[in-house]
């Protein structure tokens, strides 16, 4: 029975979104640590789930964001020693990869806006991606990617730009490069982040935010359905049952 979740948040405008709502539906209490505000990581022992969100910083920017060092250590402890459910989004995927021994670097191109994601051969028969179609669309907003997988990781979905769009590690860790947590409210909040708008304009041309928003809003119900499927697969430990 899941009762408490710990959330690592890196920016005020990168909250748990849909994933927080899914946990609350199950009666799970969320404790959010605002790492960018200097809040300390508590003992991991009382928690059942770790949710790690996105952010504009990169995993290697420890000089400007020294808390990344402790965060990666906590993720390593959570996944490698405690082996409890982990879900990461964008930066949360990259942090998982590096904490577990992989490498992250700049992508060959920024990937922003609504993009197509395809299940890999592994993903098409994996318990973590059960109920997802072979191809689907999600919001992308990143310029870094996993370059080398940690030992034991599996790639469950890819895009034309980034080979690692969904990654699993063992039976309890799952992460996405895309943003499955988004709600219409969050899309509107991101409009007020100059760096995010700049990334869009650089990749898609001036005024890209309005076009991306118009494209994203009609897709929100379907994206939410796919996000729920992924999160449910992890929390219900379907992978463990399938392997039993």
Secondary structure, DSSP 8 states (H G I E B T S, - for coil): ---EEEEEE-STT---HHHHHHHHHTT-EEEEEEGGGT-----STT-SEEEE---SS-TT-TTT-THHHHHHHHHHIIIIII--EEEEETHHHHHHHHHTT-EEEEEEEEEEEEEEEEE-TTGGG-GGGTT--SEEEEEEEEEEEEEE--TTEEEEEE-SS-S-SEEEETTTEEEESSBTT--HHHHHHHTT-HHHHHHHHHHH-TTHHHHHHHHHHTTHHHHHHHHHHHHHHHHTTHHHHHH-
